[in-house]
Amino acid sequence: MPARRRLGRLVHVLAVLLLALVAAACAPSTDQPAGPATPPPGPEITVSPADGAAAVNPTDPVAVNTTGGTLETVTLTNDEGRAVEGIFTPDRLSWKPGIPLGYGRTYTLAITAVGDQGVRSEKTSTFSTVTPGNQTKPTFVTSGGNLLADGGTFGIGIVTHFDEPITDRVAAEKALHVETTPPVTGSWYWADDQNVHWRPENYWTPGTKVTVRANVYGIALGEGLFGQEDATTSFTIGDAHISVADDTTKQVTVTDNGQVVRTMPTSMGRGGTEVVGGQTLSFWTQPGIYTVIDKANPVIMDSSTYGLPVNSRLGYKESINYATRISNDGIYLHELADTIWAQGNTNVSHGCLNLSPDNARWFYGFSVPGDIVEVRNTGGAPLELWQNGDWSVPWEQWQAGSALT
């Protein structure tokens, strides 16, 4: 083949290759350069109550939860900037406050959660708690109004006293709890809008352990009233001291855990009534079941405190030794040597139970608050609950006094 023809063919081949290379260079590429990577989503955070919630009850659950990660930080602060301590679950998926919240506060939650790949989520939420129109504080007292001291020994019915009138008795009573060892069945009885009493059907068993709780914080008690704070007390029922004052024999028979330990002659109320200053006064020792309220040595007894002037025919004011009080309107077992001649045979008092100095001193030392004193076979109206007559109320009537019946 001539050299010129071979050269021409080579030039043609090179031209074809050059065109192919140019075409390839001009063709669009299917490989795009890598852009920025899309980050994985952060963990989800949920909060209760909802952001912006108002009038939240401070006892309602406040909870922070996360999914897709764990809680890193949770800070709850009130409107004064004070942090509220909180509790994480061991897996740090949930958080809640460690102490009760307050009334009338605004709280802010600031939350950070971190996901499995280190991605964080943040959230803030604010809510406010209810502002009560008024608050009431419960206390536990005896039927005579004395405080039930925590750790004390008594033999009494329990009274919960509220320092404000309660209009929603059902809500209040549901917040009251009596726990006993051994178990004892009992019932509450509303004496009035501020005092609710509790007792079992029968006398307490000595040694019973009693704990009373009023879980009223955050509880609406009617007409804008809320419980101010919870209350609790524990005590023990003492020995069974039961005294029976029988007007038929005019003797007081005292038993200790079922055994007679003393019999004491007495002179009780002389009986009858008298109108003084438009008020009818009774001089009976009313029949019924009393309890020991308190005692004093001496006590000043003044007839004017119940409407009988000191300078009247039957009036008096004198210091009396070894006086053990059993009613809210002033009935005592007390020393009165002047009536020893009548003790055991004649009633001459204004309503108290007169004893000899020796017997009064002994009974004073023997008695503790809550001991039972049964007065039998006397005249006059039966003892009423307000006078310290809890145990005088028949059981069916007592149960009917509960707001939950």
Sequence and secondary structure as in RCSB ss.txt:
>XXXX:A:sequence
MPARRRLGRLVHVLAVLLLALVAAACAPSTDQPAGPATPPPGPEITVSPADGAAAVNPTDPVAVNTTGGTLETVT
LTNDEGRAVEGIFTPDRLSWKPGIPLGYGRTYTLAITAVGDQGVRSEKTSTFSTVTPGNQTKPTFVTSGGNLLAD
GGTFGIGIVTHFDEPITDRVAAEKALHVETTPPVTGSWYWADDQNVHWRPENYWTPGTKVTVRANVYGIALGEGL
FGQEDATTSFTIGDAHISVADDTTKQVTVTDNGQVVRTMPTSMGRGGTEVVGGQTLSFWTQPGIYTVIDKANPVI
MDSSTYGLPVNSRLGYKESINYATRISNDGIYLHELADTIWAQGNTNVSHGCLNLSPDNARWFYGFSVPGDIVEV
RNTGGAPLELWQNGDWSVPWEQWQAGSALT
>XXXX:A:secstr
  HHHHHHHHHHHHHHHHHHHHHHHHS  S             EEEEES TT  SB TTS  EEEEESEEEEEEE
EE TTS EE EEE TTSSEEEESS   TT EEEEEEEEEETTS EEEEEEEEEB   SEEE EEEE TTS B  T
T EE   EEEEESS  S HHHHHHTEEEEEES   EEEEESSSSEEEEEESS   TT EEEEEE  BT B STTE
EE   EEEEEEE   EEEEEETTTTEEEEEETTEEEEEEE B B   EEEETTEEEE S   EEEE  EEESSEE
EEGGGGT  TTSTT  EEEESSEEE STT  EEEE GGGTTTTTT   BSSSEEE HHHHHHHHHH  TT EEEE
ES  SS   GGGT GGGS HHHHHHTSTT 
